[in-house]
């Protein structure tokens, strides 16, 4: 079963190197062991390409009858990462013609030995992907906390740039067209005119030239972000807004954040987006020193830092936390676009908007109940005091997941009801035990299916998959849980279990 596309703005899934599976390579083009596997699909069709997304390890026993060269050619055009051939019962050994075709086409070919079920290979891939994803999420969360802490220092701009460069293992700098006298100029160490820069690694001359060219492409009337590669380095530029002023251009171009890293991991985009929003706030000309300290403290709070100063800075409240993601078609890059986040915050009347977190979610702090916002899907917490924002943050995350499952523009956390009669600890323990047999994908499918009252078509549309895929997953859930999903009591119990883990721990079922 191949992996499905995740929701807009969700963090990308960490791939698994083919070599990590321990399968024998039969056709090993250069770099075959490092080929990245993004999913697993088993098929005996001569042309499985309509059912593939690209990046899969395709497993087959060779029951198809076709010219191996044509078969391999279709797989290469479909973007298959590697082909796994199961020996027996159809073939006693891997056909030499297939080995030659894969070698000629540059498609890695691995042998699945007799007695190794394809399901075991798939489980290994999903386990390794889950472990890698957990490590990457932890790295992103730690980097965001580090960035938030740096933003609260007396010299926040160079501190944030230094933490960002360290997190990416590369180079980060802020170019301010206003020159050294501009807001970013005096914050950093001496450097080229108009720069406030901190670098974890020096960049080669070719990368330096490419960075300067990239900086000229963003801001003003151009795009707010741009990417490039040079000498094997990955380059990104973020325009951090415009200076206040009159005229047709609406003010002079604002600072530009430039990043260069020799390697790129799935969480780097989220980390860079968080830093871009932080630096936008820190370099805004209208932001006085007191306002800057307040914003930094609140960002630290919302990104998981200490909350000791929250009550003194905010007042008693009540306050509301909102989680937002772009609606499908609105552009997943919106969560990393400082201007889009600023527009969302202004439209909702937010006191503060935090950058996209590990789940690709914008978090906002509000002093009033919001209305739906065009282009965004919102999950809203119950009103909370300043010292209770961590719980409100988890409530908003759960409300957003339910909104996505129901395809609603806005859903609010609901207090009380039958679920409130069960002690939280007991409810969580029961929910984890009940849902333990399910994978995250199965849990998400079950959540969407229950939210749509068992409608195959509406669930398929919400998840972006075929209705038969929904049927197969739900049937598998019923088998793993050993429950009759047509029983309303069973549906109610499962829904309460899913809601419990959503609301209390802001984490997917594992």
C-alpha positions as CSV (number, residue, x, y, z in Angstrom):
1,X,0.0,0.0,0.0
2,X,1.6,3.2,-1.1
3,X,1.8,6.3,1.1
4,X,-0.9,8.9,0.5
5,X,-0.3,12.6,0.1
6,X,-0.5,14.5,3.4
7,X,-2.6,17.5,4.0
8,X,-1.6,20.9,2.9
9,X,1.2,22.2,4.9
10,X,1.9,19.0,6.7
11,X,5.5,18.1,7.2
12,X,6.9,15.8,4.6
13,X,7.4,12.2,5.4
14,X,11.0,11.2,6.0
15,X,12.1,8.6,3.4
16,X,14.0,5.4,4.1
17,X,17.2,4.5,2.4
18,X,16.8,1.3,0.4
19,X,20.0,-0.1,2.0
20,X,18.3,0.1,5.4
21,X,15.9,-2.7,4.5
22,X,18.6,-5.3,4.3
23,X,17.5,-6.8,1.0
24,X,20.0,-8.1,-1.5
25,X,20.7,-5.8,-4.4
26,X,20.7,-7.6,-7.8
27,X,20.7,-4.5,-10.1
28,X,22.7,-1.8,-8.3
29,X,23.1,1.4,-10.3
30,X,25.4,4.0,-8.8
31,X,23.9,5.2,-5.5
32,X,21.3,2.4,-5.5
33,X,21.7,1.8,-1.8
34,X,21.0,5.4,-1.0
35,X,17.8,5.4,-3.1
36,X,15.0,6.9,-1.0
37,X,11.9,4.9,-0.4
38,X,8.8,7.0,0.3
39,X,6.3,4.1,0.5
40,X,5.5,0.5,-0.4
41,X,3.1,-0.9,-3.0
42,X,2.6,-4.6,-4.1
43,X,1.2,-5.3,-7.5
44,X,1.1,-8.1,-10.1
45,X,-0.2,-5.8,-12.8
46,X,1.8,-5.3,-16.0
47,X,1.2,-1.6,-15.6
48,X,0.7,-0.5,-12.0
49,X,1.7,3.1,-12.7
50,X,-1.9,4.5,-12.4
51,X,-1.9,3.4,-8.8
52,X,1.5,4.9,-7.9
53,X,2.6,8.3,-6.6
54,X,6.3,8.0,-7.1
55,X,9.0,7.0,-4.7
56,X,7.6,3.6,-3.9
57,X,9.3,0.3,-3.4
58,X,7.2,-1.8,-5.8
59,X,6.9,-5.4,-4.7
60,X,6.0,-8.1,-7.2
61,X,6.3,-11.9,-7.6
62,X,6.5,-11.6,-11.4
63,X,3.0,-13.0,-12.1
64,X,2.6,-10.5,-15.0
65,X,3.6,-11.5,-18.5
66,X,5.3,-8.7,-20.3
67,X,8.6,-7.7,-21.9
68,X,10.8,-6.8,-18.8
69,X,12.3,-3.8,-20.6
70,X,8.8,-2.3,-21.2
71,X,7.7,-3.2,-17.7
72,X,10.8,-1.5,-16.2
73,X,10.4,1.5,-18.5
74,X,6.8,2.1,-17.2
75,X,8.1,1.9,-13.6
76,X,10.9,4.4,-14.2
77,X,8.4,6.8,-15.8
78,X,6.1,6.4,-12.8
79,X,9.0,7.4,-10.5
80,X,9.3,4.1,-8.7
81,X,12.3,4.2,-6.3
82,X,13.1,0.5,-6.5
83,X,11.7,-2.8,-7.5
84,X,11.5,-5.7,-5.0
85,X,11.1,-9.2,-6.6
86,X,9.7,-12.0,-4.5
87,X,11.2,-15.4,-5.3
88,X,8.7,-18.3,-5.3
89,X,6.0,-19.3,-5.8
90,X,5.9,-17.9,-9.4
91,X,9.7,-17.9,-10.1
92,X,12.5,-20.0,-8.6
93,X,14.9,-17.1,-9.1
94,X,14.8,-13.5,-10.4
95,X,14.7,-13.6,-14.2
96,X,18.0,-12.5,-15.8
97,X,16.1,-10.4,-18.3
98,X,14.6,-8.4,-15.5
99,X,18.0,-7.9,-13.8
100,X,19.5,-6.7,-17.1
101,X,16.5,-4.3,-17.8
102,X,16.7,-2.8,-14.3
103,X,20.5,-2.3,-14.7
104,X,20.1,-0.7,-18.1
105,X,17.3,1.7,-16.9
106,X,19.1,2.6,-13.6
107,X,16.3,1.1,-11.5
108,X,17.5,-0.6,-8.2
109,X,16.3,-4.2,-8.0
110,X,16.3,-6.1,-4.7
111,X,15.5,-9.7,-4.0
112,X,12.8,-10.7,-1.5
113,X,13.9,-14.1,-0.3
114,X,11.5,-17.1,-0.1
115,X,9.6,-17.1,3.2
116,X,9.7,-13.3,3.5
117,X,6.1,-12.0,3.2
118,X,5.7,-8.7,1.3
119,X,3.7,-7.5,4.4
120,X,6.9,-7.9,6.5
121,X,8.8,-5.7,4.0
122,X,6.1,-3.1,4.1
123,X,6.0,-3.2,7.9
124,X,9.7,-2.6,8.1
125,X,9.5,0.4,5.8
126,X,6.6,1.9,7.8
127,X,8.5,1.3,11.0
128,X,11.7,2.9,9.8
129,X,9.7,5.8,8.3
130,X,7.9,6.3,11.6
131,X,11.2,6.3,13.5
132,X,12.8,8.7,11.1
133,X,9.7,11.0,11.2
134,X,9.8,11.0,15.0
135,X,13.4,11.9,15.0
136,X,12.8,14.7,12.5
137,X,9.8,16.0,14.4
138,X,11.9,16.1,17.6
139,X,14.7,18.0,15.7
140,X,12.2,20.5,14.4
141,X,10.6,21.0,17.8
142,X,14.0,21.5,19.5
143,X,15.1,23.9,16.8
144,X,11.9,25.9,17.2
145,X,12.4,26.1,20.9
146,X,16.0,27.2,20.4
147,X,14.9,29.9,17.9
148,X,12.2,31.2,20.3
149,X,14.8,31.3,23.2
150,X,17.2,33.2,20.9
151,X,14.5,35.7,20.0
152,X,14.2,36.6,23.7
153,X,17.9,37.6,24.0
154,X,19.0,41.2,24.1
155,X,20.6,40.8,20.7
156,X,17.8,38.7,19.1
157,X,18.6,39.0,15.3
158,X,22.1,37.6,15.3
159,X,21.1,35.1,18.0
160,X,18.2,33.7,15.8
161,X,20.5,33.7,12.8
162,X,23.1,31.7,14.7
163,X,20.6,29.2,16.0
164,X,19.1,28.9,12.5
165,X,22.5,28.3,10.9
166,X,23.3,25.6,13.5
167,X,20.0,23.9,13.0
168,X,20.4,23.7,9.2
169,X,24.1,22.9,9.4
170,X,24.9,25.7,7.0
171,X,24.9,29.5,6.6
172,X,22.2,32.0,7.5
173,X,22.3,35.8,7.0
174,X,20.0,38.8,6.9
175,X,20.4,41.4,4.2
176,X,18.9,44.7,4.9
177,X,18.6,47.1,1.9
178,X,18.3,50.0,4.3
179,X,22.0,49.5,5.1
180,X,23.9,49.1,8.4
181,X,21.7,51.9,10.0
182,X,18.5,49.9,9.3
183,X,16.8,47.7,11.9
184,X,18.9,44.6,11.1
185,X,22.2,46.4,10.6
186,X,23.3,47.2,14.1
187,X,22.0,43.9,15.5
188,X,24.7,41.7,14.0
189,X,28.5,41.6,13.8
190,X,30.4,43.7,11.3
191,X,30.0,42.4,7.7
192,X,29.3,43.6,4.2
193,X,27.3,46.8,4.0
194,X,23.6,46.1,4.7
195,X,24.3,42.7,6.2
196,X,23.6,41.3,9.7
197,X,24.9,37.8,9.3
198,X,25.9,34.8,11.3
199,X,27.3,31.7,9.6
200,X,27.8,28.2,11.0
201,X,29.8,27.3,7.9
202,X,31.6,29.5,5.3
203,X,30.2,29.2,1.8
204,X,32.2,28.7,-1.4
205,X,32.6,31.7,-3.7
206,X,30.1,30.1,-6.2
207,X,27.5,29.8,-3.5
208,X,28.2,33.4,-2.4
209,X,27.4,34.7,-5.9
210,X,24.3,32.5,-6.2
211,X,23.0,33.8,-2.8
212,X,23.5,37.4,-3.9
213,X,21.6,36.7,-7.2
214,X,18.8,35.0,-5.3
215,X,18.5,37.9,-2.9
216,X,17.8,40.2,-5.9
217,X,14.9,38.0,-7.1
218,X,12.7,38.4,-4.0
219,X,11.0,41.3,-2.3
220,X,9.6,44.4,-4.0
221,X,7.2,43.3,-6.8
222,X,8.9,39.9,-7.0
223,X,8.1,36.6,-5.2
224,X,8.4,36.4,-1.4
225,X,10.5,33.2,-1.5
226,X,13.0,31.8,-4.1
227,X,15.2,28.7,-4.1
228,X,18.3,27.6,-6.1
229,X,21.2,25.2,-5.9
230,X,24.9,26.0,-6.4
231,X,28.0,23.8,-6.0
232,X,25.8,21.1,-4.4
233,X,24.4,23.6,-1.8
234,X,20.6,24.2,-1.3
235,X,19.8,27.9,-1.3
236,X,16.7,29.8,-0.1
237,X,15.7,33.4,0.1
238,X,12.8,34.9,2.1
239,X,11.6,38.5,1.7
240,X,10.5,39.7,5.2
241,X,8.1,42.4,4.1
242,X,8.5,46.1,3.1
243,X,9.4,49.2,4.9
244,X,6.7,51.7,5.8
245,X,6.4,54.6,3.4
246,X,4.3,56.2,0.7
247,X,4.5,55.9,-3.0
248,X,3.4,53.4,-5.7
249,X,5.6,50.6,-4.3
250,X,4.1,50.9,-0.8
251,X,7.6,51.5,0.8
252,X,11.1,50.3,0.4
253,X,12.0,46.6,0.3
254,X,12.5,45.0,3.7
255,X,15.1,42.6,4.9
256,X,15.9,39.4,3.1
257,X,16.8,36.1,4.8
258,X,19.3,34.1,2.9
259,X,20.0,30.4,3.7
260,X,22.6,27.9,2.3
261,X,23.0,24.3,3.4
262,X,25.0,21.5,1.9
263,X,22.2,19.0,2.7
264,X,18.4,19.4,3.0
265,X,16.2,17.3,5.3
266,X,12.4,17.2,5.4
267,X,12.1,19.5,8.5
268,X,14.4,22.2,7.2
269,X,11.6,24.1,5.5
270,X,9.5,24.2,8.7
271,X,12.5,25.4,10.7
272,X,13.3,28.1,8.1
273,X,9.7,29.2,8.0
274,X,9.6,29.6,11.8
275,X,12.8,31.7,11.7
276,X,11.4,33.9,8.9
277,X,8.3,34.8,10.9
278,X,10.5,35.5,14.0
279,X,12.8,37.7,12.1
280,X,9.9,39.5,10.4
281,X,8.6,40.4,13.9
282,X,12.0,41.3,15.2
283,X,12.9,43.6,12.3
284,X,9.5,45.3,11.9
285,X,10.2,49.1,12.1
286,X,7.1,49.8,14.1
287,X,8.1,47.4,16.9
288,X,9.5,49.1,20.0
289,X,11.8,47.4,22.4
290,X,9.0,46.6,24.9
291,X,6.8,45.2,22.1
292,X,9.7,43.1,20.8
293,X,10.3,41.5,24.3
294,X,6.6,40.8,24.6
295,X,6.4,39.2,21.2
296,X,9.5,37.1,21.8
297,X,8.1,35.9,25.1
298,X,4.8,34.9,23.6
299,X,6.4,33.2,20.7
300,X,8.5,31.2,23.1
301,X,5.4,30.3,25.0
302,X,3.5,29.1,21.9
303,X,6.5,27.2,20.6
304,X,6.8,25.2,23.8
305,X,9.1,27.4,25.9
306,X,8.5,28.4,29.5
307,X,5.3,30.2,30.4
308,X,6.4,32.0,33.6
309,X,6.0,35.5,32.2
310,X,2.8,34.8,30.3
311,X,0.4,36.1,32.9
312,X,2.4,39.3,33.6
313,X,2.7,40.1,29.9
314,X,-0.8,39.1,28.8
315,X,-3.1,39.9,31.7
316,X,-5.6,37.4,33.0
317,X,-7.5,36.9,29.8
318,X,-9.5,35.0,28.7
319,X,-7.4,34.1,25.7
320,X,-8.1,31.8,22.8
321,X,-5.7,29.7,20.8
322,X,-6.3,29.0,17.1
323,X,-4.6,26.5,14.9
324,X,-4.8,27.1,11.1
325,X,-3.8,25.4,7.9
326,X,-4.5,26.5,4.3
327,X,-7.5,24.9,2.6
328,X,-6.7,22.6,-0.3
329,X,-5.8,24.7,-3.3
330,X,-4.9,27.7,-1.2
331,X,-1.2,26.9,-1.3
332,X,0.7,24.9,1.3
333,X,3.5,27.4,1.2
334,X,1.2,29.9,3.0
335,X,2.3,28.5,6.4
336,X,5.9,29.5,5.7
337,X,5.0,32.9,4.0
338,X,5.4,35.7,6.6
339,X,3.1,37.9,4.7
340,X,0.4,35.3,4.5
341,X,0.7,34.6,8.2
342,X,0.6,38.3,8.9
343,X,-2.6,38.7,6.8
344,X,-4.2,35.8,8.6
345,X,-3.3,37.3,12.0
346,X,-4.7,40.7,11.0
347,X,-7.9,39.2,9.6
348,X,-8.5,37.3,12.9
349,X,-7.5,40.2,15.1
350,X,-4.7,38.1,16.6
351,X,-2.5,39.4,19.3
352,X,0.3,37.2,17.9
353,X,0.8,34.7,15.2
354,X,3.4,32.0,15.7
355,X,5.1,30.4,12.6
356,X,4.3,27.0,11.3
357,X,5.2,24.2,13.8
358,X,6.1,20.6,13.3
359,X,2.7,19.8,11.8
360,X,2.8,22.7,9.3
361,X,0.3,24.6,11.4
362,X,0.1,28.4,12.1
363,X,-0.7,29.1,15.8
364,X,-2.4,32.3,16.9
365,X,-3.3,33.9,20.1
366,X,-6.6,35.8,20.1
367,X,-8.5,37.9,22.7
368,X,-11.9,37.2,21.0
369,X,-13.8,34.4,19.4
370,X,-12.8,34.3,15.7
371,X,-15.0,33.9,12.5
372,X,-14.0,31.6,9.6
373,X,-11.2,33.0,7.5
374,X,-11.3,32.5,3.6
375,X,-8.6,30.1,2.4
376,X,-7.9,28.7,5.9
377,X,-9.2,25.9,8.1
378,X,-9.3,26.7,11.8
379,X,-9.4,24.8,15.1
380,X,-10.3,27.0,18.1
381,X,-9.7,26.3,21.8
382,X,-12.0,27.1,24.7
383,X,-11.3,30.5,26.3
384,X,-8.4,30.1,28.8
385,X,-6.4,32.1,31.3
386,X,-2.8,33.1,30.4
387,X,-1.4,30.3,32.5
388,X,-3.5,27.7,30.7
389,X,-2.4,28.3,27.2
390,X,-0.6,25.0,26.9
391,X,-3.9,23.1,27.4
392,X,-5.7,25.5,25.0
393,X,-3.0,24.8,22.4
394,X,-3.7,21.1,22.6
395,X,-7.5,21.8,22.4
396,X,-7.0,23.9,19.2
397,X,-4.9,21.1,17.7
398,X,-7.6,18.5,18.3
399,X,-10.3,20.9,16.9
400,X,-8.3,21.4,13.8
401,X,-7.9,17.7,13.2
402,X,-11.7,17.2,13.6
403,X,-12.3,20.2,11.2
404,X,-10.0,18.5,8.6
405,X,-11.8,15.2,9.0
406,X,-15.2,16.9,8.6
407,X,-14.0,19.3,5.9
408,X,-15.3,22.2,8.0
409,X,-13.9,25.7,7.8
410,X,-13.9,26.2,11.6
411,X,-14.5,23.9,14.6
412,X,-14.3,24.8,18.3
413,X,-13.2,22.7,21.2
414,X,-16.2,21.3,23.0
415,X,-16.2,21.1,26.8
416,X,-18.2,18.7,28.9
417,X,-20.4,15.9,27.7
418,X,-20.0,12.2,28.4
419,X,-16.3,12.3,27.7
420,X,-15.8,14.7,30.6
421,X,-17.2,12.1,33.0
422,X,-14.2,9.8,32.5
423,X,-10.9,10.7,34.3
424,X,-8.4,11.9,31.7
425,X,-5.8,9.4,32.7
426,X,-8.2,6.5,32.5
427,X,-9.6,7.8,29.2
428,X,-6.1,8.1,27.7
429,X,-5.0,4.6,28.8
430,X,-8.2,3.0,27.4
431,X,-7.9,5.0,24.1
432,X,-4.2,3.9,23.6
433,X,-5.0,0.3,24.4
434,X,-8.0,0.2,22.1
435,X,-6.3,1.9,19.1
436,X,-2.9,0.3,19.6
437,X,-3.3,-2.2,16.6
438,X,-3.8,0.7,14.1
439,X,-1.1,2.6,12.2
440,X,-1.3,6.4,12.0
441,X,-2.7,6.2,8.4
442,X,-5.4,3.7,9.5
443,X,-6.3,5.9,12.6
444,X,-6.6,9.0,10.4
445,X,-8.8,7.1,7.9
446,X,-11.0,5.8,10.7
447,X,-11.3,9.3,12.2
448,X,-12.4,10.7,8.8
449,X,-14.8,7.8,8.2
450,X,-16.5,8.3,11.5
451,X,-16.6,12.1,11.1
452,X,-18.5,11.5,7.8
453,X,-20.9,9.0,9.4
454,X,-19.6,6.1,7.4
455,X,-19.9,7.7,4.0
456,X,-17.3,6.1,1.7
457,X,-17.5,8.8,-0.9
458,X,-17.3,11.8,1.4
459,X,-14.4,10.2,3.3
460,X,-12.6,9.5,0.1
461,X,-12.9,13.1,-1.0
462,X,-11.8,14.4,2.4
463,X,-8.7,12.2,2.3
464,X,-8.0,12.5,-1.4
465,X,-8.0,8.8,-2.1
466,X,-10.2,6.3,-4.0
467,X,-13.4,5.1,-2.2
468,X,-12.1,1.5,-2.6
469,X,-9.0,2.5,-0.6
470,X,-11.2,3.8,2.2
471,X,-13.2,0.5,2.1
472,X,-10.0,-1.5,2.3
473,X,-8.6,0.5,5.2
474,X,-11.8,0.5,7.2
475,X,-12.2,-3.2,6.7
476,X,-8.6,-3.6,7.9
477,X,-9.3,-1.5,10.9
478,X,-12.3,-3.7,11.8
479,X,-10.2,-6.8,11.5
480,X,-7.3,-5.4,13.6
481,X,-9.7,-4.1,16.3
482,X,-11.9,-7.2,16.1
483,X,-14.9,-4.9,16.3
484,X,-18.2,-4.6,14.3
485,X,-17.9,-1.0,12.9
486,X,-21.6,-1.1,12.0
487,X,-22.5,-1.2,15.7
488,X,-23.3,2.4,16.9
489,X,-21.8,1.6,20.3
490,X,-18.5,0.6,18.7
491,X,-18.5,3.7,16.6
492,X,-19.1,5.9,19.6
493,X,-16.4,4.2,21.6
494,X,-13.9,4.6,18.8
495,X,-14.8,8.2,18.3
496,X,-14.4,9.0,22.0
497,X,-11.0,7.2,21.9
498,X,-9.8,9.2,18.9
499,X,-11.0,12.5,20.4
500,X,-9.3,11.7,23.7
501,X,-5.9,11.3,22.2
502,X,-6.5,14.4,20.0
503,X,-7.5,16.7,22.8
504,X,-5.3,15.5,25.7
505,X,-2.0,15.0,24.0
506,X,-2.0,16.8,20.6
507,X,-0.4,13.8,19.1
508,X,-1.4,11.2,16.5
509,X,-2.2,7.6,17.5
510,X,0.7,5.4,17.3
